[in-house]
Amino acid sequence: MFFEIIGEIQQPETFATGSGIRELQRLHKLYGKGRWRKRKGIAIIRLAAGQQYHAEIHWYEATGIGRKEFKIKQLLQEVKEV
């Protein structure tokens, strides 16, 4: 992972479940069978170079398995240190 999530994910939202997830077979093979959901939310992230941003992130999640494969979809605003 080339970024770190700082704090909690705000405004979490599920936008795909079950067969609506294109990667479902791969997720089952890698992590196990589960009720997989594709989710998104807003979080403050720290990039490898040290900059901090508010960003929209996406991930896969299943009960009993947890959150997997976080991706940055869009950098929204740089967070200025005070």
Residue frames as a rotation matrix with the C-alpha (Angstrom) as fourth column:
MET 1
0.590 0.807 0.000 0.00
0.807 -0.590 0.000 0.00
0.000 0.000 -1.000 0.00
PHE 2
-0.402 -0.796 0.452 1.57
0.785 -0.554 -0.278 3.32
0.472 0.243 0.847 -0.97
PHE 3
-0.335 0.321 0.886 -0.70
-0.389 -0.903 0.180 5.33
0.858 -0.285 0.427 1.34
GLU 4
-0.832 0.074 -0.550 -1.91
0.517 0.465 -0.719 5.21
0.203 -0.882 -0.425 4.93
ILE 5
0.112 0.929 0.353 -5.42
0.334 -0.370 0.867 5.99
0.936 0.021 -0.351 6.12
ILE 6
-0.919 -0.394 0.010 -5.39
0.163 -0.403 -0.901 8.42
0.359 -0.826 0.434 9.04
GLY 7
-0.703 0.682 0.204 -8.42
-0.591 -0.400 -0.701 8.32
-0.396 -0.613 0.684 11.34
GLU 8
-0.272 0.736 0.620 -11.87
0.236 0.675 -0.699 7.07
-0.933 -0.044 -0.358 10.45
ILE 9
-0.899 0.125 0.419 -13.53
0.417 -0.039 0.908 6.73
0.130 0.991 -0.017 7.06
GLN 10
-0.606 0.692 -0.392 -16.36
-0.226 -0.622 -0.749 9.26
-0.763 -0.366 0.534 6.76
GLN 11
0.095 0.809 -0.580 -19.60
-0.870 -0.216 -0.443 8.81
-0.484 0.547 0.683 4.79
PRO 12
-0.853 -0.408 0.327 -19.15
-0.223 0.849 0.479 5.06
-0.473 0.335 -0.815 4.06
GLU 13
0.184 0.904 -0.386 -21.49
-0.828 -0.069 -0.557 3.86
-0.530 0.422 0.735 1.34
THR 14
-0.384 -0.197 0.902 -22.08
0.206 0.934 0.292 0.49
-0.900 0.297 -0.318 -0.34
PHE 15
-0.030 0.392 -0.919 -22.44
-0.810 -0.548 -0.208 0.77
-0.585 0.739 0.334 -4.11
ALA 16
0.026 0.122 -0.992 -22.18
-0.766 0.640 0.059 -2.86
0.642 0.759 0.110 -5.26
THR 17
-0.077 -0.012 0.997 -23.00
-0.807 0.588 -0.055 -6.24
-0.585 -0.809 -0.055 -3.71
GLY 18
0.300 0.267 0.916 -22.90
-0.005 0.960 -0.278 -9.88
-0.954 0.079 0.290 -4.73
SER 19
0.160 -0.196 0.967 -22.96
0.879 0.475 -0.050 -10.44
-0.450 0.858 0.248 -8.49
GLY 20
0.974 0.182 0.137 -22.72
0.222 -0.888 -0.402 -6.66
0.048 0.422 -0.905 -9.06
ILE 21
0.447 -0.893 -0.053 -19.02
-0.555 -0.324 0.766 -6.97
-0.701 -0.313 -0.641 -8.20
ARG 22
0.717 -0.202 -0.667 -16.94
-0.615 0.269 -0.742 -7.88
0.329 0.942 0.069 -11.26
GLU 23
-0.264 -0.962 -0.074 -14.09
-0.714 0.246 -0.655 -9.22
0.648 -0.121 -0.752 -9.11
LEU 24
0.477 0.582 0.658 -16.26
-0.878 0.293 0.378 -11.59
0.027 -0.759 0.651 -7.04
GLN 25
0.931 -0.143 -0.336 -14.61
0.083 0.979 -0.186 -14.87
0.356 0.145 0.923 -8.14
ARG 26
0.010 -0.993 0.114 -11.14
0.138 -0.112 -0.984 -13.44
0.990 0.026 0.136 -7.50
LEU 27
-0.164 0.004 0.986 -12.18
-0.857 -0.496 -0.141 -12.24
0.488 -0.869 0.085 -4.03
HIS 28
0.827 0.509 0.240 -13.59
-0.562 0.737 0.375 -15.68
0.014 -0.445 0.895 -3.19
LYS 29
0.711 -0.609 -0.351 -10.38
0.322 0.726 -0.607 -17.35
0.625 0.319 0.713 -4.36
LEU 30
-0.214 -0.885 0.412 -8.04
0.000 -0.422 -0.906 -14.97
0.977 -0.194 0.091 -2.48
TYR 31
-0.699 -0.069 0.711 -9.90
-0.607 -0.468 -0.642 -14.29
0.377 -0.881 0.286 0.76
GLY 32
-0.923 0.381 0.042 -12.71
0.311 0.809 -0.499 -16.85
-0.225 -0.448 -0.866 0.97
LYS 33
-0.342 0.894 0.289 -16.45
0.609 -0.023 0.793 -16.98
0.716 0.447 -0.537 0.45
GLY 34
-0.667 0.195 -0.719 -18.38
0.572 -0.483 -0.662 -14.22
-0.477 -0.853 0.210 2.08
ARG 35
0.498 0.845 0.195 -21.03
0.838 -0.411 -0.360 -11.59
-0.224 0.343 -0.912 1.53
TRP 36
-0.520 -0.854 0.016 -18.80
0.807 -0.484 0.338 -9.20
-0.281 0.189 0.941 -0.39
ARG 37
0.750 0.646 -0.145 -19.62
0.575 -0.744 -0.341 -5.52
-0.328 0.172 -0.929 -0.84
LYS 38
-0.308 -0.766 0.564 -17.81
0.858 -0.480 -0.184 -2.81
0.411 0.427 0.805 -2.76
ARG 39
0.584 0.510 -0.632 -17.74
0.782 -0.564 0.267 0.34
-0.220 -0.650 -0.728 -0.63
LYS 40
-0.154 -0.633 0.758 -16.55
0.620 -0.660 -0.425 3.93
0.769 0.405 0.494 -0.79
GLY 41
0.712 0.337 -0.616 -15.95
0.695 -0.464 0.550 6.77
-0.100 -0.819 -0.564 1.63
ILE 42
0.587 -0.502 0.635 -13.93
-0.116 -0.829 -0.547 9.89
0.801 0.248 -0.545 2.39
ALA 43
0.779 -0.405 -0.479 -10.78
0.610 0.311 0.728 9.73
-0.146 -0.860 0.490 4.54
ILE 44
0.697 -0.708 -0.118 -7.62
-0.708 -0.705 0.044 11.65
-0.114 0.053 -0.992 5.28
ILE 45
0.890 -0.448 0.088 -4.69
0.456 0.870 -0.187 9.75
0.007 0.206 0.978 3.80
ARG 46
0.457 -0.842 -0.288 -0.92
-0.525 -0.516 0.676 10.16
-0.718 -0.158 -0.678 3.98
LEU 47
0.923 -0.195 -0.332 1.00
-0.241 0.381 -0.893 9.42
0.301 0.904 0.304 0.80
ALA 48
0.628 -0.745 -0.224 4.43
0.774 0.629 0.077 7.76
0.084 -0.221 0.972 0.85
ALA 49
-0.189 -0.724 0.663 6.05
0.588 -0.624 -0.514 11.18
0.786 0.292 0.544 0.23
GLY 50
-0.755 -0.138 -0.641 4.38
0.652 -0.252 -0.715 12.55
-0.062 -0.958 0.280 3.39
GLN 51
-0.838 0.512 0.189 1.63
-0.431 -0.833 0.348 14.80
0.336 0.211 0.918 1.97
GLN 52
-0.736 0.675 0.053 -1.83
0.405 0.501 -0.765 14.48
-0.543 -0.541 -0.642 3.52
TYR 53
-0.856 0.505 -0.112 -5.06
-0.375 -0.457 0.807 14.72
0.356 0.732 0.580 1.52
HIS 54
-0.092 0.915 0.392 -8.78
-0.482 0.304 -0.822 14.26
-0.871 -0.265 0.413 1.88
ALA 55
-0.810 -0.233 -0.538 -9.48
-0.586 0.353 0.729 11.51
0.021 0.906 -0.423 -0.63
GLU 56
0.476 0.880 0.001 -12.29
-0.871 0.472 -0.135 9.33
-0.119 0.063 0.991 -1.93
ILE 57
-0.703 -0.705 0.090 -11.28
-0.696 0.709 0.113 5.72
-0.144 0.017 -0.989 -1.35
HIS 58
0.443 0.775 -0.450 -12.85
-0.811 0.561 0.166 2.43
0.381 0.291 0.877 -2.47
TRP 59
-0.705 -0.635 0.314 -12.45
-0.707 0.663 -0.245 -1.02
-0.053 -0.395 -0.917 -0.93
TYR 60
-0.062 0.635 -0.770 -14.01
-0.255 0.736 0.628 -4.48
0.965 0.236 0.116 -0.72
GLU 61
-0.627 -0.068 0.776 -15.50
-0.777 -0.018 -0.630 -5.71
0.057 -0.998 -0.042 2.57
ALA 62
-0.014 0.641 -0.768 -17.06
-0.173 0.755 0.633 -8.94
0.985 0.142 0.100 3.83
THR 63
0.582 0.318 0.748 -18.40
-0.780 -0.040 0.624 -9.88
0.229 -0.947 0.225 7.26
GLY 64
0.888 -0.265 0.377 -15.89
-0.015 0.801 0.598 -12.03
-0.460 -0.536 0.707 9.11
ILE 65
0.429 -0.759 0.490 -13.15
0.898 0.297 -0.325 -11.28
0.102 0.580 0.809 6.58
GLY 66
0.084 -0.347 -0.934 -12.79
0.527 -0.780 0.337 -7.52
-0.846 -0.521 0.117 6.88
ARG 67
0.830 0.147 -0.538 -11.78
-0.259 -0.753 -0.605 -4.68
-0.494 0.641 -0.587 4.58
LYS 68
0.092 -0.789 0.608 -9.47
0.609 0.528 0.593 -5.52
-0.788 0.315 0.529 1.68
GLU 69
-0.315 -0.385 0.867 -7.78
0.947 -0.061 0.317 -3.79
-0.069 0.921 0.384 -1.28
PHE 70
0.406 0.388 -0.827 -8.07
0.417 -0.884 -0.211 -0.08
-0.813 -0.259 -0.521 -0.59
LYS 71
-0.236 -0.420 0.876 -7.73
0.966 -0.200 0.165 2.20
0.106 0.885 0.453 -3.63
ILE 72
-0.459 0.097 -0.883 -7.53
0.152 -0.971 -0.186 5.97
-0.875 -0.219 0.431 -3.98
LYS 73
0.114 0.570 0.813 -10.15
0.960 0.148 -0.238 7.04
-0.256 0.808 -0.531 -6.50
GLN 74
0.381 0.039 0.924 -9.76
0.487 -0.858 -0.165 10.80
0.786 0.512 -0.346 -6.21
LEU 75
-0.583 -0.542 -0.605 -7.61
0.812 -0.400 -0.424 13.23
-0.012 -0.739 0.674 -4.24
LEU 76
0.415 0.890 0.190 -9.99
0.870 -0.449 0.204 15.95
0.267 0.080 -0.960 -3.07
GLN 77
0.783 -0.141 0.606 -8.05
-0.210 -0.977 0.044 18.54
0.586 -0.162 -0.794 -1.07
GLU 78
-0.202 -0.915 -0.348 -4.62
0.343 0.267 -0.901 18.76
0.917 -0.301 0.260 0.50
VAL 79
0.813 0.388 -0.434 -4.66
0.511 -0.120 0.851 18.94
0.278 -0.914 -0.296 4.30
LYS 80
0.164 -0.737 0.655 -2.52
-0.168 -0.676 -0.718 21.81
0.972 0.008 -0.235 5.58
GLU 81
-0.004 -0.263 -0.965 -0.66
0.890 0.439 -0.124 21.16
0.457 -0.859 0.232 8.83
VAL 82
0.759 0.316 0.570 -1.23
0.040 -0.895 0.443 23.82
0.650 -0.313 -0.692 11.49
